[in-house]
Amino acid sequence: MKVSDYYGLDMYSDKGYYIGEVQEVMLDLDEGEVAGLVFERKGKRNKMIPYGSVLAIGDIIVIKR
């Protein structure tokens, strides 16, 4: 998956709750991998989810909460 594919994807918890939309992808340049996903939720500040919390990626992203 390309980094640009993450942008705009909706994120949901493993319980089905809407978390937000991916706004930025944090990279670990030393390791050459994704470190986290920054998301936005209406009316709230942007937050980051560590990439290790991601359970599945497809049309949406499912994270462990």
C-alpha atoms as one frame of an Amber mdcrd trajectory, in Angstrom:
protein
   0.000   0.000   0.000   1.312   3.462  -0.884   1.437   6.136   1.812  -0.931
   8.296  -0.242  -3.574   5.523  -0.089  -4.055   6.147   3.657  -5.146   9.785
   3.294  -8.878  10.318   3.685  -9.632   6.792   4.909 -12.133   6.589   7.754
 -10.949   4.912  10.942 -13.166   2.759  13.168 -12.507   0.947  16.425 -12.765
  -2.820  16.625 -16.092  -2.181  18.406 -17.462  -0.284  15.387 -17.121   3.274
  16.726 -16.083   6.016  14.311 -12.657   7.398  15.258 -11.935   9.920  12.503
 -10.390  10.458   9.080  -6.685  10.008   8.316  -5.063  13.405   7.743  -1.354
  12.544   7.971   0.900   9.504   7.948   3.854   9.519  10.361   6.898   7.683
   9.025   9.884   6.172  10.820  12.577   7.018   8.295  15.216   4.953  10.118
  13.087   1.816   9.864  11.414   2.708   6.560   7.911   2.008   7.837   4.720
   3.722   8.960   4.912   4.762  12.628   1.423   6.168  13.104  -1.675   7.718
  11.591  -2.862  11.216  12.468  -6.625  11.602  12.352  -9.129  14.404  12.592
 -12.517  14.260  14.202 -14.928  17.166  13.820 -14.572  19.693  16.615 -11.532
  17.982  18.125  -7.764  18.381  17.838  -5.795  16.016  15.613  -4.488  12.910
  17.380  -2.104  10.123  16.433  -2.743   6.385  16.604   0.381   4.176  16.689
   0.524   1.957  13.621   0.755  -1.101  15.885  -2.904  -0.483  16.801  -4.050
  -1.050  13.206  -5.905  -4.355  12.835  -7.090  -4.125   9.214  -6.904  -1.819
   6.203  -9.283  -1.853   3.245 -11.971   0.670   2.353 -11.666   1.722   6.019
  -9.065   1.254   8.751  -9.946  -0.788  11.845  -7.928  -0.127  14.988  -7.685
  -1.821  18.359  -9.073   0.477  21.058
